[in-house]
């Protein structure tokens, strides 16, 4: 496995953009980061090696399609040597360094990835995840299918005919905690010993997760098919989970193209040439011939490594 390397160019770009990831940070040494091994503490842009997952039967996924070998991510410097990316070329998740990744065996429109310890005797790939199983579990589906509705119905309002068809439970599991940081995302926590909605819950450590259901209009109100995603972080080192989940929120968010989606960073102002189609800037342009528009990037600020989603 190639050593982790700090991307100096990316650091320059972030500084030029005024990123809060590195402003005001003090230097710290990152082992194995190459010649530019002194980086700011806090969060930095780092190039991570990517582990290519196997199929659900353990076979190779081949070389066709996009198979990234390195991906860039801003993460806390304290986690630089502890995490790496796992990908099947379609979906990508962050997980503990040195673990194993496989696609899960699913039916219909569902798909999934699981990252688990390499010495696991029975990988949670072809069977339901047992309570207390360690791993990072990601599931993807459509609400046009009952399986997709079941992923999100405990946390979001949906038409009655959809929830009845999917046989959604009337209440959430006892002890499970959830909050809505945005209308599209539910943060979920299953405390230790609670067998809840999240894969791997019910063991000796708490399990945290994120449930993504873009509130597309009119599809949601009319019971149409919307792409949804869920990730469960069931790790003994729970300090990794905020970063694992926040990266998933940003990397896997199936954005429907809404210009009004909440963001966690300040808008970026750009200047464009006049267009015959009127735009709606927040502040009228004062210097012809250019008009000022606001581009609202869809992103999520990486949570601090010690933060647990609110209950």
C-alpha positions, -999 to +999 in steps of 0.1 A: +000+000+000+014+033-010+022+056+019-002+084+026+010+116+010+001+152+018-011+170-013+008+203-012-011+218-042-044+211-025-032+228+006-023+259-015-057+259-031-075+257+003-054+285+016-061+307-014-099+300-010-097+311+026-107+276+039-113+273+076-097+238+074-062+252+079-065+288+089-048+296+122-036+260+127-002+252+142+022+227+124+023+191+133+043+162+118+025+135+098+044+102+096+048+088+061+035+120+045+065+123+022+089+152+020+063+178+029+057+161+063+049+192+084+013+202+080-012+223+100-030+206+128-068+206+128-079+195+093-060+192+060-064+180+025-047+146+022-044+122-007-055+088+005-049+054-012-081+037-023-087-001-016-108-017-044-136-038-029-143-074-040-177-087-052-201-102-028-187-137-037-152-126-030-142-122-067-125-093-085-146-065-099-123-063-129-106-032-143-134-017-164-150+015-152-136+041-128-113+025-102-096+054-084-062+047-068-061+079-048-088+103-035-085+137-018-102+145+015-100+170+043-099+152+076-085+158+111-048+154+111-050+130+141-068+105+118-044+106+088-028+072+095-060+056+108-084+057+078-084+051+041-110+049+013-127+017+000-145+018-034-162-005-059-160+022-086-196+033-080-197+040-043-169+050-019-167+049+019-141+058+045-130+031+069-102+020+092-069+014+076-060-022+068-096-036+067-114-054+039-142-043+017-169-062-003-201-054-021-231-069-003-255-094-018-287-075-024-319-078-045-338-055-067-327-019-068-306-022-036-269-022-034-243-019-007-207-019+006-193-032+038-159-026+054-149-052+080-118-065+099-097-088+077-098-116+103-136-118+103-145-155+101-179-149+084-179-116+066-213-098+068-217-099+030-244-124+021-264-126+053-281-100+076-257-082+098-258-097+133-261-074+164-227-062+175-209-069+142-180-045+136-178-026+104-189+003+082-221-006+064-234+015+035-268+008+017-282+024-014-318+021-027-348+038-043-380+047-025-399+033-055-391-001-039-403-013-005-367-020+005-358+016-001-388+029+019-378+008+049-344+025+050-358+059+055-394+056+068-385+055+105-370+090+102-389+109+075-426+116+067-438+096+037-472+090+020-493+064+039-496+041+009-458+038+007-453+031+043-481+006+044-468-013+013-433-015+029-448-025+063-428+003+081-428-001+119-451+022+137-424+034+161-386+035+162-367+009+183-367+017+220-336+036+231-327+047+195-319+085+192-322+106+161-321+142+150-325+161+117-295+184+110-311+192+076-345+183+061-326+157+039-304+141+065-312+122+098-284+115+123-290+083+142-274+068+174-281+034+188-265+033+223-246+002+235-269-027+239-297-012+218-306-032+187-319-004+165-322+006+129-285+007+122-265-023+110-242-036+137-261-021+166-268-040+198-232-047+208-209-034+235-203+000+218-226+027+205-233+027+167-239+060+148-253+065+114-266+089+088-297+085+067-300+105+034-334+112+018-333+142-005-366+160-002-373+162-040-405+179-050-430+166-060-416+131-058-416+128-020-451+141-015-465+119-044-446+088-034-422+088-063-389+071-066-360+089-049-324+077-044-316+072-008-285+061+012-277+050+047-244+045+064-238+028+098-205+032+117-201+003+141-165+006+152-147+000+185-129+032+180-159+055+179-137+086+174-135+076+137-172+077+132-179+115+129-154+117+101-165+085+084-201+097+084-196+133+074-175+122+044-203+099+034-228+127+036-208+148+012-195+121-011-226+100-015-254+127-014-276+121-044-281+158-051-313+165-071-301+199-082-318+221-057-303+256-054-319+261-020-303+232-002-287+241+032-249+243+032-224+245+060-199+269+043-202+305+031-214+309-006-188+315-032-193+346-053-184+344-090-187+369-119-201+357-152-208+373-186-243+388-192-269+362-203-303+367-220-318+347-192-323+367-160-306+355-129-317+361-093-286+374-074-289+381-037-275+416-043-281+435-076-249+439-098-234+474-097-206+470-123-218+464-158-215+444-179-210+415-154-237+402-130-230+387-097-244+353-089-241+332-058-231+296-062-241+275-032-219+245-030-233+213-015-210+203+012-208+193+048-183+204+074-164+174+088-175+169+123-149+170+151-135+136+159-149+136+194-185+147+184-213+121+185-245+129+166-271+145+188-297+123+204 
